[in-house]
Amino acid sequence: MTGQTTPIIRMRDAGYYSANTIGARHVIDSAIPLVERAVCEIALPAGAFTVADYGAADGGTSLGLHRALVAAVRARDAGRQVAITYTDLPHNDFSTLFRQVQGGLGDVPGVFAFASGTSFYSRIFPSLSLQLGFSGTAMHWLSRLPGKLANAVHPVLGTDAERAPFAAQAAADWQTILLHRAAELAPGGRLVLANFCQDEAGYYLGYTGQRNMHANFAKHWGELRDAGEITVAEFTATNFQQYYKSVAEFRAPFDDPDSPVRRAGLALLHCETRITPCPYAAGFAVERDAAAFAAAYVPTLRSWSENMFFGALDPARPAAERHALVDQFYTAYQADVAAAPDGHAMDYVHCFMLIGKAG
Ligand SMILES: C[S@@+](CC[C@H](N)C(=O)[O-])C[C@H]1O[C@@H](n2cnc3c(N)ncnc32)[C@H](O)[C@@H]1O
């Protein structure tokens, strides 16, 4: 078998992402008050009010937020035009995005939707051109994979030595993101970011004190390795190119008055962590139907993780074999949930930030 490639970052296509990520929509909806505050604080420009949605995936989860944002702008100026640019990586399913946005915002007059396939690790907009930037659940993806994990698939469960290069990469990436956004924002502009984090209690996506989703990923993938279904090299090549920053790590460039981010004019106006409960586990708590819970819950994990497991498999394997292995993996996880459902939950753990650019 040949060596592994780095999996590309990609959600599942054709609306599967937003159809199976109700929780991500709840997270975005809970950022609406911060967006409304931001709209009130921003000086209205001469022309259209310009908005960016960084890492928008198929656009379905942020439709409610953008409708609320347009309403907040219109409360200040009833005739104000709004231009929204959805951004994501170039191989994102932009066709589905355009369909979702036409369906969800197409009936709102004076709203103009665009898309950009430029990474948020690059400049996306002309200088000083943006009033408001929003991002939901996207900036935990790193610009590169800085290391490997021997027995985990996510750095949050790596050893201290394995985590160190991920932490360093995340700090550098955070500064890169902020400096590009500082250049794009108009004076007095605002960023509203809802980013995955590791909170003050040590909780993170899929671990809020009970079963640990990332440990379960490693367990079921490890069982395929131990059974000889996948190779040790394939297991070791399975690493989420992600990092969940702590509040201190998010705050660091703002707390240092001499940091490049502060010198670029950015200030942290609001910062708090919040847990958004897993809607599937909440439904199970009422219904107590373990099989139905497992059948609904595992697809939400699959919507954002599948590409990483699939991409770590040796490309020399026929595609059908790779698909079958990934199916086997999620089927085992689903059977595990169905057999012992209590404690499984993909609660979302976020750091919500409002960042302002000097006027
Ligand atoms: C979990 S989805 C979140 C989608 C949506 N914002 C939400 O909250 O439901 C993360 C998105 O971030 C995108 N992403 C990851 N790295 C990115 C980058 N460097 N630049 C732009 N988008 C990126 C992924 O392609 C994916 O569509």
The ligand as an SDF file (V2000), in Angstrom:
LIG
                    3D

 27 29  0  0  0  0  0  0  0  0999 V2000
  -18.7020   22.6690   10.8910 C   0  0  0  0  0  0  0  0  0  0  0  0
  -18.8290   23.6000    9.4270 S   0  0  0  0  0  0  0  0  0  0  0  0
  -19.7020   25.0200   10.0090 C   0  0  0  0  0  0  0  0  0  0  0  0
  -20.6340   25.5600    8.9910 C   0  0  0  0  0  0  0  0  0  0  0  0
  -21.5260   26.6800    9.4770 C   0  0  0  0  0  0  0  0  0  0  0  0
  -20.7600   27.8920    9.6900 N   0  0  0  0  0  0  0  0  0  0  0  0
  -22.2360   26.2770   10.7330 C   0  0  0  0  0  0  0  0  0  0  0  0
  -21.9000   26.8000   11.8040 O   0  0  0  0  0  0  0  0  0  0  0  0
  -23.1360   25.4590   10.6540 O   0  0  0  0  0  0  0  0  0  0  0  0
  -17.1660   24.2380    9.2470 C   0  0  0  0  0  0  0  0  0  0  0  0
  -16.9210   24.8690    7.8910 C   0  0  0  0  0  0  0  0  0  0  0  0
  -15.6780   25.5690    7.9360 O   0  0  0  0  0  0  0  0  0  0  0  0
  -15.0610   25.4030    6.6870 C   0  0  0  0  0  0  0  0  0  0  0  0
  -13.6320   25.7180    6.7810 N   0  0  0  0  0  0  0  0  0  0  0  0
  -12.6530   25.0030    7.3890 C   0  0  0  0  0  0  0  0  0  0  0  0
  -11.4750   25.6130    7.2140 N   0  0  0  0  0  0  0  0  0  0  0  0
  -11.7280   26.7370    6.4880 C   0  0  0  0  0  0  0  0  0  0  0  0
  -10.9040   27.7720    5.9890 C   0  0  0  0  0  0  0  0  0  0  0  0
   -9.5850   27.7570    6.1990 N   0  0  0  0  0  0  0  0  0  0  0  0
  -11.4750   28.7750    5.2910 N   0  0  0  0  0  0  0  0  0  0  0  0
  -12.8130   28.7810    5.0700 C   0  0  0  0  0  0  0  0  0  0  0  0
  -13.6490   27.8220    5.5310 N   0  0  0  0  0  0  0  0  0  0  0  0
  -13.1020   26.8060    6.2320 C   0  0  0  0  0  0  0  0  0  0  0  0
  -15.3510   23.9670    6.3320 C   0  0  0  0  0  0  0  0  0  0  0  0
  -15.1440   23.7340    4.9620 O   0  0  0  0  0  0  0  0  0  0  0  0
  -16.8090   23.8580    6.7610 C   0  0  0  0  0  0  0  0  0  0  0  0
  -17.6840   24.1640    5.7200 O   0  0  0  0  0  0  0  0  0  0  0  0
  1  2  1  0
  2  3  1  0
  2 10  1  0
  3  4  1  0
  4  5  1  0
  5  6  1  0
  5  7  1  0
  7  8  2  0
  7  9  1  0
 10 11  1  0
 11 12  1  0
 11 26  1  0
 12 13  1  0
 13 14  1  0
 13 24  1  0
 14 15  1  0
 14 23  1  0
 15 16  2  0
 16 17  1  0
 17 18  1  0
 17 23  2  0
 18 19  1  0
 18 20  2  0
 20 21  1  0
 21 22  2  0
 22 23  1  0
 24 25  1  0
 24 26  1  0
 26 27  1  0
M  CHG  2   2   1   9  -1
M  END
$$$$
